[in-house]
Amino acid sequence: MTATSVATGWYVYGVVSADVEPAVFAATPGVDAGPVTLVVENGLAAIVSTVSLEDFDEEALRRNLEVAEWLEEKARAHDRVLAAAVGTAPLVPLRFGTVYRDEERVHRMLEERRAELLSSLERLRGRIELGVKAFLDRTEAAAGDSGSASTGREYLLRRQQARRAAAETSAVVRDRARLVHERLASISEDARANPPQPPELSRRRETMLLNGAYLVDARREELFAEAVETLREEVDADGIELVLTGPWPPYNFVERGERT
Amino acid sequence: MSDYPAQSPQRYLGRREASQLPDVLERVLDKGIVIAGDIQINLLDIELLTIKLRLLVASADKAKEMGIDWWENDAFLRRGNGGGELEERLKRLEQAAGLEEKRDEE
């Protein structure tokens, strides 16, 4: 209540090289609605905004994570800030929820991790992340078991055939999805196949077959989109739908773990 | 420079608003570099969050088989309106169990 020194924290979104134009963040408010600025240290810049520790100290964060609306709003804000730099400068995204107690600590972080950050930025220069998800349209795949059986034996046989057909279909579509990923990976600088999202998360009834992320040369974004379009036509007959997302900050293409 | 195409980056922003929440959460919470801040969400919290989501999904599947969808009102996945979710959940469970015939609807 009274101590002013604990009221404010420095929320860090990511790191860019210091020659980035600060104006790119002018239109995107931070997670706490305040302005987004840069903390510059020897050629590197941390993208930051101040946050109230009432919302962002450890205890509050843990509590707030459980509130869907809070999490959605803040996660989207985090992503939006980083997205403002996508396509203008190389960018190392930080995971949601990294806060320092004062600006000096942000400077020190940039200094301590300088070598690693510089090499990541160099690797990511001129590249963007694109996402491609593949969904199986179940109505397409589940055609077949119609009609009624007159005997129990016939019924069981039919059940068995239907199950076998379904298994074959699923092997075929999984093969297709793998092929889609391989083709896209072959025209990317790097690629990841993440675990497919379960239906309640994807908010779609269809089964997700592929949850891919691709690191693509920014100048070849249209080529990549055309490749997705071509693949889309190819797999359409198998009841597979492709969804292209992004460009994203390269979340999937930075080292995840804390290294010392 | 020539590292990036010349179009305005702002064109990305419009497209992003339509981004699916799961895509955003998956990236923002689970990917990205982890740097020790003075304050940060610890990995365990993220794990718990993921587990919670998975559990929720597992029970959601079972619930759907039973014809109830209480997760719509779960405090975590709930979107939009606030209170009354416990009451609502109880009502749905009662209905599903056939305990509550027609208390407020006919």
Interface residues (C-beta under 8 A of the other chain):
Chain A: G9 V12 G14 V24 A27 T28 L53 F56 D57 E58 L61 R62 L65 E66 V67 A68 E69 L71 E72 A75 R76 H78 D79 R80 A83 A84 A85 V86 G87 T88 A89 P90 V92 P93 L94 R95 F96 G97 T98 V99 Y100 R101 R105 M109 R113 S120 R125 G126 G131 N194 Q197 P198 P199 E200 L201 S202 R203 A218 R219 E221 T245 P247 W248 P249 Y251 N252 V254 E255 R256 G257 E258
Chain B: D3 Y4 P5 Q7 P9 Q10 Y12 L13 R16 S19 Q20 L21 P22 D23 V24 L25 E26 R27 V28 L29 D30 K31 G32 I33 V34 I35 A36 G37 D38 I39 Q40 I41 D45 L49 L53 R54 L56 V57 A60 D61 W71 A75 F76 L77 R78 R79
